[in-house]
């Protein structure tokens, strides 16, 4: 295949939502509102958890880490997407595309394993309450959060280096950010082997955390069903509802986006799925944990002056 202008491609152009030309302004307004709400709500969650000593527990430590990760995650992708919707989009250098992809993969994988750590936290709290403070001490929490971040960095470094070793013949990315599959479609070389490796890595990154979460909740259900009182069972399950809601949406969207066969993909479908996990899901986390969690609501009231922080 001939390279564009017989030169090596040095920058990419996002096609963005070119199939929705007539609706770009409404999309801009909706996505901007969701973006600002996402930033504000995640910053509020991190701030309230940091200020309120009642929330200095492992579960809220992981929630604050997840909110911080989601905040950076949206900053990496959404601003450039919004610029493209109003005609202010500019070409992105290949190095800039690699950087965006690196942070996107790092944070996405980090989020997957943070949700796994939160599932483990619920397992220990319900199944081993007397040993909770020992098993989920400060050191263990930092190790779990650090492990999630390290896995994200490792996967991102491996994937990005593999993608950008390829020669590129085209510059128009059929997406609104530098995701792996759309960028690989611009390669001059045969990407069959890389596609298989990418599918295997994506499967491991999604299915291993899902499997661990399922094991945690299987053990939780087994323990809760042995509780004598109905009220005790209700309270135990209530502590897991918020996490389960976020898990189902997060892993569900990731599975649809990265585990379906490439032949079943269309650009419009991929973009709609991508909007779900880049715009909607980061807003879902603070909304779910704020609306369904009594402790967070009380902490928010204390933070705005209706009660003492300590």
C-alpha positions in Angstrom: 0.0 0.0 0.0 1.3 3.4 -0.9 2.0 5.9 1.9 0.3 9.2 1.9 2.3 11.7 -0.1 5.1 9.1 -0.2 6.2 10.1 3.3 5.9 8.6 6.7 2.7 9.7 8.5 3.6 12.1 11.3 0.2 13.0 12.5 -3.4 11.7 12.7 -6.7 13.3 12.1 -9.8 12.2 14.1 -12.9 11.6 12.0 -15.0 12.0 15.2 -18.7 11.8 14.9 -18.8 12.4 11.1 -22.0 10.3 10.8 -23.8 12.7 13.1 -22.9 16.0 11.3 -26.5 17.4 11.8 -26.4 16.7 15.5 -22.9 17.8 16.4 -24.0 20.9 18.4 -26.6 19.0 20.5 -24.0 16.3 21.1 -21.5 19.0 22.2 -24.0 20.5 24.7 -24.9 17.1 26.1 -21.3 15.8 26.3 -20.0 19.1 27.8 -22.7 19.0 30.5 -21.8 15.3 31.3 -18.1 16.1 31.3 -18.4 19.1 33.7 -20.7 17.1 35.9 -18.3 14.1 35.9 -15.3 16.3 36.8 -17.3 18.1 39.6 -18.7 15.0 41.1 -15.5 13.0 41.1 -13.6 16.0 42.6 -16.3 16.3 45.3 -16.0 12.6 46.1 -12.2 12.7 46.4 -12.3 15.9 48.5 -15.1 14.7 50.9 -13.4 11.4 51.5 -10.1 13.2 52.1 -11.6 15.6 54.6 -14.0 13.4 56.5 -12.3 11.1 58.9 -15.4 8.9 59.1 -14.7 7.9 55.5 -11.1 6.9 56.1 -11.8 3.3 55.6 -10.5 0.8 52.9 -13.7 0.9 50.9 -13.7 4.7 50.6 -9.9 4.7 50.0 -10.5 2.6 46.9 -13.5 4.8 45.9 -11.3 7.9 46.1 -8.6 6.2 44.0 -11.3 5.2 41.4 -12.7 8.7 41.3 -9.3 10.3 40.9 -8.5 7.8 38.1 -11.8 8.5 36.4 -11.1 12.2 36.6 -7.8 11.9 34.7 -9.4 9.4 32.4 -11.9 11.9 31.1 -9.3 14.7 30.9 -7.3 12.5 28.6 -10.1 11.9 26.1 -13.1 14.3 26.4 -11.6 17.8 25.8 -10.3 16.9 22.3 -13.6 15.2 21.5 -15.5 18.3 22.4 -13.2 20.5 20.3 -13.8 18.2 17.3 -17.6 18.5 17.7 -17.4 22.3 17.3 -14.9 22.3 14.5 -11.9 23.2 16.6 -10.2 19.8 16.3 -6.6 19.7 15.1 -4.4 16.9 13.9 -2.6 15.0 16.7 1.1 14.1 16.3 1.9 10.4 16.3 3.7 10.9 19.6 0.7 12.7 21.1 -1.6 9.8 19.9 0.8 7.3 21.6 0.7 9.4 24.8 -3.1 9.5 24.8 -3.4 5.8 24.2 -0.8 5.1 26.9 -2.8 7.0 29.5 -6.1 5.7 28.3 -5.0 2.0 28.6 -3.2 2.6 31.9 -6.3 4.2 33.6 -8.8 1.8 32.0 -6.8 -1.3 33.3 -6.2 0.5 36.6 -10.0 1.0 37.0 -10.7 -2.7 36.2 -8.4 -3.9 39.0 -9.5 -1.2 41.5 -13.0 -2.6 41.1 -11.6 -6.0 41.8 -9.9 -4.7 45.0 -13.2 -3.2 46.1 -14.9 -6.5 45.6 -12.2 -8.2 47.7 -12.7 -5.5 50.4 -16.4 -6.3 50.5 -15.6 -10.0 50.8 -13.3 -9.5 53.8 -15.7 -7.1 55.5 -18.6 -9.6 55.2 -16.9 -13.0 55.4 -14.1 -12.1 57.9 -15.3 -9.1 59.9 -13.1 -9.9 63.0 -10.0 -9.9 60.8 -11.0 -7.0 58.6 -8.7 -4.4 60.2 -5.7 -6.8 59.9 -6.4 -8.1 56.3 -7.3 -4.6 55.0 -4.8 -2.4 56.8 -3.2 0.7 55.3 -0.3 -1.3 53.9 -2.6 -3.8 52.2 -4.7 -1.1 50.6 -1.7 0.7 49.2 -0.3 -2.5 47.8 -3.6 -3.3 46.1 -4.0 0.2 44.7 -0.3 0.1 43.6 -0.7 -3.3 42.0 -3.7 -2.0 40.0 -1.7 0.9 38.8 1.4 -1.2 38.0 -0.7 -3.6 35.9 -2.1 -0.7 34.0 1.3 0.7 33.3 2.6 -2.7 32.2 -0.3 -3.4 29.8 -0.2 0.1 28.4 3.6 0.1 27.8 3.3 -3.3 26.1 0.3 -2.4 23.9 1.5 1.1 22.9 5.0 -0.1 22.0 3.5 -2.9 19.8 1.0 -0.5 18.0 3.5 2.3 17.3 6.2 0.0 15.9 3.9 -0.5 12.9 4.3 1.6 9.8 1.3 3.8 9.0 0.0 4.6 5.5 -3.1 6.6 6.4 -3.8 9.4 8.8 -7.6 9.5 9.3 -8.6 7.7 12.6 -12.2 6.5 12.4 -12.8 7.5 16.0 -12.7 10.4 18.4 -9.6 9.3 20.3 -6.6 7.0 19.9 -7.9 3.6 20.7 -5.9 0.5 19.7 -8.2 -1.0 17.0 -8.9 2.3 15.0 -5.2 3.2 15.0 -4.1 -0.3 13.9 -6.4 0.0 11.0 -4.1 2.7 9.6 -1.1 0.4 9.4 0.6 -0.6 6.2 1.6 -4.0 7.6 -0.4 -7.1 8.2 -1.9 -6.7 11.7 -3.5 -10.2 12.0 -1.0 -11.4 14.7 -1.2 -8.2 16.6 -5.0 -8.3 16.5 -4.9 -11.8 18.1 -2.5 -10.7 20.8 -4.6 -7.6 21.5 -7.7 -9.7 21.8 -5.9 -12.1 24.2 -4.6 -9.2 26.4 -8.0 -7.6 26.4 -9.6 -10.9 27.4 -7.2 -11.3 30.3 -7.6 -7.7 31.5 -11.4 -8.0 31.5 -12.0 -11.7 32.4 -9.5 -12.1 35.2 -10.9 -9.2 37.2 -14.5 -10.3 36.4 -13.6 -13.8 37.6 -12.1 -12.5 40.8 -15.1 -10.3 41.5 -17.4 -13.3 40.8 -15.5 -15.5 43.2 -15.7 -12.7 45.9 -19.4 -12.3 45.5 -19.9 -16.1 45.4 -18.3 -16.4 48.8 -20.2 -13.3 50.0 -23.6 -14.8 49.0 -22.6 -18.1 50.6 -21.8 -16.3 53.9 -24.8 -14.0 53.9 -27.2 -16.9 53.3 -26.0 -18.4 56.6 -27.0 -15.3 58.5 -30.0 -16.1 60.6 -31.9 -12.8 60.5 -33.5 -11.4 57.4 -32.4 -7.9 58.5 -28.8 -9.0 58.8 -28.9 -10.4 55.3 -30.5 -7.3 53.9 -27.8 -5.0 55.5 -25.0 -7.2 54.2 -26.3 -7.2 50.6 -27.0 -3.5 50.8 -23.3 -2.8 51.3 -22.6 -4.4 48.0 -25.3 -2.9 45.7 -23.4 0.2 44.7 -20.2 -1.7 43.8 -22.1 -4.4 41.9 -24.0 -1.7 39.9 -20.7 -0.1 38.8 -19.1 -3.5 38.1 -21.9 -4.6 35.8 -21.9 -1.4 33.8 -18.1 -1.1 33.6 -17.2 -4.7 32.7 -20.3 -5.0 30.5 -19.3 -2.0 28.3 -15.6 -3.1 28.2 -16.7 -6.7 27.1 -18.9 -5.4 24.3 -16.2 -3.0 23.1 -13.2 -5.3 23.2 -14.3 -8.9 23.2 -16.7 -8.9 20.3 -15.4 -10.1 16.9 -14.0 -7.4 14.7 -16.3 -8.5 11.9 -19.3 -7.5 14.0 -18.1 -3.9 14.5 -19.3 -0.8 12.8 -17.9 2.6 13.4 -21.1 4.1 14.7 -21.7 1.2 17.1 -18.1 1.4 18.3 -18.4 5.1 18.9 -21.7 4.8 20.9 -20.1 2.0 23.0 -17.0 4.2 23.5 -19.2 7.1 24.6 -20.7 4.9 27.3 -17.4 4.0 28.9 -15.6 7.3 28.3 -18.4 9.8 29.2 -21.2 8.0 31.0 -19.4 5.4 33.2 -17.1 8.0 34.9 -20.2 9.9 35.9 -22.0 6.7 37.1 -19.5 5.9 39.8 -19.9 9.1 42.0 -23.7 9.2 41.2 -24.2 5.6 42.4 -22.0 5.9 45.5 -23.5 9.3 46.4 -27.2 8.5 45.9 -27.2 5.0 47.3 -24.6 5.5 50.1 -25.9 7.0 53.4 -22.4 7.6 54.8 -21.3 9.6 51.7 -24.6 11.7 51.9 -24.0 12.4 55.6 -20.4 13.4 54.8 -21.5 15.7 52.1 -23.9 17.5 54.5 -21.1 17.8 57.0 -18.8 19.2 54.2 -21.2 21.9 53.3 -21.6 23.1 56.9 -24.6 21.2 58.2 -22.6 19.3 60.6 -19.0 18.9 62.0 -16.5 17.1 59.9 -15.1 15.3 62.9 
